[in-house]
Amino acid sequence: MSRRVVITGLGCLTALGTGAETLWKNLLEGKSGVTRLTRFDPSAFHAQCAGEINDFDPRAWFPSHKLKRFDRYAQFAVAVTQQALQDAGLSFDEDHPRADAGVSFGTALGGIANAEHQHAAFLEKGPDSIPAALALQVFGGSAHSNIAIYFGLRGYGTTNSNSCASGTVAVGEAFRVIRDGIANLMVAGAAEAPLSPLTYGAFDAIKSMSKEINNPSSACRPFDKKRTGFVMAEGAAALILEERESALARGARIYAEVVGYSLNNDAYHMTSSLPEGESAIAAIQSALTQAGITLEEISYINAHASGTTMNDATEAKAILKLLGSTKQCPFISGTKAATGHPLGATGAIEALISALALHRGIIPGTINCDEPDVPEGFNLVRNHPLRHSLDYVLSNSFGFGGINSCLVLRAVP
């Protein structure tokens, strides 16, 4: 069985704004959600910036008797699902469960920041300080499990942990599940709440994060000569994926159609990509083949563009190698400069941005790129958005562990 799959609902929490419309507005205005880290004192680290979500009050989203079950990571996951279902014009609840609807979610670290906080309390106060719900909060699968319980989704359910590609994999797997007739509707997305001293310090120790201190809003600089690393952030996004005929039958608004998905591994190094980008090229090609198109038919690429020296260079090289020297390069931009990099959640956020780009016919710009460091022919959209008719969008996620995943979305008339 092979069925068509469409996106009908969007929800997000990011440092750049809560809700898809706010995120989109701030993105097009060239704003940055990156600030100096305030969740704890970062002065001991080389990196001192982050994308914090400071306008999220969980008490506004959940009754107190349910709130105690969720740590911040799971709170994000359920909240963005609620947004996305509302945006899709759907109302699910635990009293009316559905077996044809499921959840595919992703995260790199799950509840590790909460575990770190609770461990500090444990060392100070002993076993009596351990919260009764801790065991249910810290495991990665708490996201999709809590979403399923909260909204009565009894169908296919999974949480993947594929580093920075987790969100893209979550959307891709949801696409596959609906395409193959396993479910009719899927909540797909990812969440991350990683801002705690040990977790932050671990990435600082491997020198992968931006060292900008004086001007936090310019700390993440994708494809720029002065880039020094990524900026860790909190974030979450959920997309409602539906079988196309079911969505049309209920009169749903359709943002985009999912037509291609890929997943592979460099099998090379935990933090460095293959120098010539062989597996990145293969991942892009696999998603394009599934979509039945070539790279030159892509209108816009939402690049992984994390702002690290090696990742940006390898991604640019891979795109141009696959394209070939005689073909026009698609428009390309990187949006992590604005949102920060919420690790496993980033692919879901960028899938949401890609769907909006298709739906609105606007390509967001790459802010903080003052001195482009890209090969000749690389068609980078810098600083300001570009209004342009879009047919297909490619969204790339290339994460630690050599994990590569790509999505291809198609515009819907």
NUZA-936835 format. One record per residue (C-alpha): x, y, z; residue in three letters. Coordinates in steps of 0.2 Angstrom, whole numbers, padded with zeros to 4 digits, always signed. Layout:
<rs>
XYZALA/...
</rs>
This chain:
<rs>
+0000+0000+0000MET/+0006+0017-0004SER/-0004+0032+0001ARG/-0001+0051+0000ARG/+0003+0060+0016VAL/+0000+0079+0020VAL/+0004+0091+0034ILE/-0012+0099+0041THR/-0007+0106+0058GLY/+0008+0115+0066LEU/+0014+0119+0084GLY/+0030+0125+0091CYS/+0039+0132+0106LEU/+0056+0140+0102THR/+0067+0154+0108ALA/+0061+0164+0093LEU/+0043+0163+0098GLY/+0028+0152+0104THR/+0017+0146+0090GLY/+0020+0144+0072ALA/+0014+0161+0067GLU/+0025+0170+0080THR/+0040+0160+0075LEU/+0037+0163+0056TRP/+0034+0182+0059LYS/+0050+0184+0069ASN/+0060+0173+0057LEU/+0055+0184+0042LEU/+0059+0200+0052GLU/+0077+0194+0055GLY/+0076+0192+0074LYS/+0087+0181+0084SER/+0081+0171+0100GLY/+0098+0169+0106VAL/+0103+0178+0122THR/+0116+0176+0136ARG/+0112+0160+0146LEU/+0102+0164+0162THR/+0096+0147+0167ARG/+0112+0145+0177PHE/+0129+0155+0178ASP/+0139+0150+0162PRO/+0154+0160+0166SER/+0165+0145+0169ALA/+0162+0139+0151PHE/+0169+0145+0134HIS/+0152+0146+0127ALA/+0139+0157+0136GLN/+0124+0159+0125CYS/+0109+0149+0122ALA/+0091+0149+0115GLY/+0080+0150+0130GLU/+0061+0149+0131ILE/+0056+0161+0144ASN/+0037+0164+0140ASP/+0032+0146+0144PHE/+0021+0144+0159ASP/+0016+0125+0161PRO/+0002+0130+0173ARG/-0007+0139+0159ALA/-0006+0122+0149TRP/-0009+0108+0161PHE/-0020+0105+0177PRO/-0009+0103+0192SER/-0014+0084+0194HIS/-0007+0081+0177LYS/+0008+0093+0178LEU/+0017+0083+0191LYS/+0019+0068+0178ARG/+0029+0079+0165PHE/+0046+0086+0166ASP/+0050+0101+0155ARG/+0054+0091+0140TYR/+0038+0081+0140ALA/+0028+0097+0144GLN/+0035+0105+0128PHE/+0030+0089+0118ALA/+0012+0089+0124VAL/+0010+0108+0123ALA/+0016+0108+0105VAL/+0004+0093+0101THR/-0010+0103+0108GLN/-0006+0118+0097GLN/-0004+0107+0081ALA/-0021+0098+0084LEU/-0030+0114+0087GLN/-0021+0122+0071ASP/-0027+0106+0061ALA/-0045+0108+0068GLY/-0045+0092+0077LEU/-0050+0088+0095SER/-0043+0072+0103PHE/-0044+0067+0121ASP/-0040+0052+0133GLU/-0059+0049+0135ASP/-0061+0045+0116HIS/-0046+0035+0111PRO/-0042+0031+0093ARG/-0033+0016+0087ALA/-0029+0023+0069ASP/-0019+0038+0076ALA/-0002+0037+0083GLY/+0014+0047+0088VAL/+0031+0048+0081SER/+0043+0059+0092PHE/+0061+0062+0093GLY/+0074+0069+0106THR/+0092+0068+0108ALA/+0093+0069+0127LEU/+0075+0067+0134GLY/+0074+0071+0152GLY/+0093+0072+0156ILE/+0093+0090+0162ALA/+0079+0086+0174ASN/+0089+0070+0180ALA/+0104+0081+0182GLU/+0094+0093+0193HIS/+0087+0079+0203GLN/+0104+0071+0206HIS/+0110+0087+0214ALA/+0096+0087+0226ALA/+0099+0068+0229PHE/+0117+0071+0234LEU/+0112+0085+0246GLU/+0097+0078+0254LYS/+0097+0059+0251GLY/+0084+0046+0245PRO/+0070+0055+0253ASP/+0072+0069+0240SER/+0068+0058+0225ILE/+0052+0063+0217PRO/+0039+0049+0215ALA/+0037+0053+0197ALA/+0056+0054+0192LEU/+0057+0037+0185ALA/+0042+0041+0173LEU/+0050+0058+0168GLN/+0067+0055+0163VAL/+0066+0042+0150PHE/+0066+0048+0132GLY/+0050+0039+0128GLY/+0040+0049+0140SER/+0036+0062+0126ALA/+0027+0050+0114HIS/+0019+0041+0129SER/+0012+0056+0137ASN/+0006+0063+0121ILE/-0003+0046+0118ALA/-0011+0046+0135ILE/-0016+0064+0135TYR/-0024+0064+0118PHE/-0030+0045+0117GLY/-0019+0040+0103LEU/-0018+0021+0104ARG/-0010+0018+0087GLY/+0008+0016+0082TYR/+0020+0025+0095GLY/+0038+0028+0095THR/+0052+0040+0101THR/+0068+0040+0092ASN/+0085+0047+0098SER/+0095+0050+0083ASN/+0105+0065+0089SER/+0102+0081+0079CYS/+0092+0071+0066ALA/+0079+0065+0078SER/+0065+0077+0073GLY/+0068+0074+0055THR/+0067+0055+0058VAL/+0051+0057+0068ALA/+0042+0066+0054VAL/+0049+0054+0041GLY/+0044+0039+0051GLU/+0026+0046+0053ALA/+0026+0048+0034PHE/+0031+0030+0031ARG/+0018+0024+0044VAL/+0004+0033+0035ILE/+0010+0029+0018ARG/+0011+0010+0022ASP/-0007+0010+0029GLY/-0002+0007+0047ILE/-0011+0023+0053ALA/-0022+0037+0046ASN/-0015+0051+0057LEU/+0001+0054+0066MET/+0007+0067+0078VAL/+0026+0069+0072ALA/+0039+0080+0081GLY/+0052+0082+0093ALA/+0056+0091+0110ALA/+0072+0096+0119GLU/+0075+0104+0136ALA/+0094+0102+0138PRO/+0099+0118+0147LEU/+0108+0112+0163SER/+0126+0114+0168PRO/+0133+0097+0165LEU/+0124+0094+0149THR/+0129+0112+0142TYR/+0147+0109+0149GLY/+0149+0092+0140ALA/+0146+0101+0123PHE/+0157+0115+0128ASP/+0171+0103+0132ALA/+0171+0096+0114ILE/+0172+0114+0108LYS/+0157+0112+0097SER/+0148+0128+0103MET/+0150+0146+0098SER/+0162+0156+0108LYS/+0153+0173+0105GLU/+0151+0182+0122ILE/+0148+0200+0119ASN/+0135+0199+0105ASN/+0124+0184+0109PRO/+0111+0188+0095SER/+0126+0185+0082SER/+0133+0170+0091ALA/+0127+0157+0078CYS/+0134+0162+0060ARG/+0129+0148+0047PRO/+0140+0148+0032PHE/+0150+0164+0038ASP/+0169+0165+0039LYS/+0168+0170+0057LYS/+0157+0155+0063ARG/+0164+0146+0079THR/+0150+0134+0083GLY/+0132+0130+0086PHE/+0121+0138+0100VAL/+0112+0126+0111MET/+0093+0129+0113ALA/+0077+0123+0120GLU/+0063+0119+0108GLY/+0049+0108+0102ALA/+0038+0106+0087ALA/+0024+0095+0082ALA/+0016+0092+0065LEU/+0000+0083+0061ILE/+0002+0071+0046LEU/-0014+0064+0038GLU/-0018+0052+0024GLU/-0022+0064+0010ARG/-0040+0058+0006GLU/-0045+0059+0024SER/-0039+0076+0026ALA/-0047+0082+0010LEU/-0064+0074+0015ALA/-0064+0084+0031ARG/-0060+0100+0023GLY/-0043+0102+0031ALA/-0031+0116+0027ARG/-0015+0107+0019ILE/+0002+0116+0022TYR/+0012+0104+0011ALA/+0014+0086+0006GLU/+0028+0074+0012VAL/+0035+0065-0003VAL/+0052+0059+0002GLY/+0062+0053+0017TYR/+0079+0046+0020SER/+0090+0040+0034LEU/+0108+0034+0034ASN/+0125+0034+0044ASN/+0142+0040+0039ASP/+0150+0025+0049ALA/+0165+0036+0051TYR/+0166+0047+0067HIS/+0155+0052+0082MET/+0157+0071+0079THR/+0166+0073+0062SER/+0157+0070+0045SER/+0164+0061+0031LEU/+0176+0075+0023PRO/+0169+0073+0005GLU/+0151+0071+0012GLY/+0147+0054+0004GLU/+0134+0049+0015SER/+0126+0066+0016ALA/+0125+0065-0003ILE/+0117+0048-0002ALA/+0104+0054+0010ALA/+0099+0068-0001ILE/+0099+0057-0016GLN/+0088+0044-0007SER/+0075+0057-0002ALA/+0074+0064-0019LEU/+0073+0047-0028THR/+0058+0043-0016GLN/+0050+0059-0021ALA/+0053+0055-0039GLY/+0063+0071-0043ILE/+0081+0078-0045THR/+0090+0091-0035LEU/+0088+0104-0048GLU/+0069+0103-0046GLU/+0071+0108-0028ILE/+0066+0126-0025SER/+0073+0129-0008TYR/+0085+0119+0004ILE/+0083+0122+0023ASN/+0101+0117+0027ALA/+0107+0109+0043HIS/+0118+0124+0044ALA/+0123+0123+0062SER/+0137+0136+0062GLY/+0151+0124+0065THR/+0166+0125+0053THR/+0166+0108+0047MET/+0147+0104+0046ASN/+0143+0119+0035ASP/+0158+0116+0023ALA/+0154+0098+0021THR/+0135+0101+0018GLU/+0139+0115+0005ALA/+0151+0103-0004LYS/+0139+0089-0004ALA/+0125+0099-0011ILE/+0136+0106-0025LEU/+0143+0089-0029LYS/+0126+0081-0031LEU/+0120+0095-0041LEU/+0134+0095-0054GLY/+0143+0111-0061SER/+0131+0113-0075THR/+0114+0115-0065LYS/+0107+0130-0056GLN/+0108+0128-0037CYS/+0092+0129-0027PRO/+0090+0143-0015PHE/+0098+0139+0002ILE/+0096+0146+0019SER/+0100+0141+0037GLY/+0088+0146+0051THR/+0097+0140+0067LYS/+0105+0157+0068ALA/+0088+0163+0073ALA/+0081+0149+0083THR/+0097+0142+0091GLY/+0100+0123+0089HIS/+0088+0113+0100PRO/+0097+0097+0096LEU/+0085+0083+0093GLY/+0070+0095+0091ALA/+0078+0105+0077THR/+0073+0094+0063GLY/+0055+0095+0067ALA/+0056+0114+0069ILE/+0064+0115+0052GLU/+0051+0104+0044ALA/+0038+0116+0051LEU/+0048+0131+0044ILE/+0049+0121+0027SER/+0031+0118+0026ALA/+0027+0136+0030LEU/+0039+0142+0016ALA/+0030+0131+0004LEU/+0013+0137+0010HIS/+0018+0155+0010ARG/+0030+0156-0005GLY/+0043+0164+0006ILE/+0061+0159+0009ILE/+0068+0164+0026PRO/+0085+0172+0026GLY/+0101+0167+0034THR/+0105+0180+0047ILE/+0122+0184+0054ASN/+0130+0179+0037CYS/+0141+0195+0034ASP/+0155+0186+0025GLU/+0149+0171+0016PRO/+0161+0156+0016ASP/+0153+0145+0003VAL/+0159+0138-0014PRO/+0155+0147-0030GLU/+0138+0143-0036GLY/+0131+0140-0019PHE/+0114+0150-0019ASN/+0113+0157-0001LEU/+0099+0168+0004VAL/+0107+0180+0016ARG/+0099+0191+0030ASN/+0083+0195+0022HIS/+0068+0184+0016PRO/+0065+0181-0002LEU/+0048+0179-0009ARG/+0048+0166-0023HIS/+0036+0152-0030SER/+0041+0136-0022LEU/+0037+0118-0029ASP/+0048+0107-0018TYR/+0058+0110-0002VAL/+0072+0099+0005LEU/+0076+0099+0023SER/+0092+0092+0029ASN/+0098+0086+0046SER/+0115+0080+0049PHE/+0119+0075+0067GLY/+0132+0068+0079PHE/+0135+0050+0077GLY/+0136+0052+0058GLY/+0117+0052+0057ILE/+0110+0059+0041ASN/+0091+0062+0037SER/+0082+0072+0024CYS/+0064+0076+0020LEU/+0056+0082+0004VAL/+0040+0092+0005LEU/+0029+0097-0010ARG/+0018+0112-0012ALA/-0001+0109-0013VAL/-0011+0120-0024PRO/
</rs>
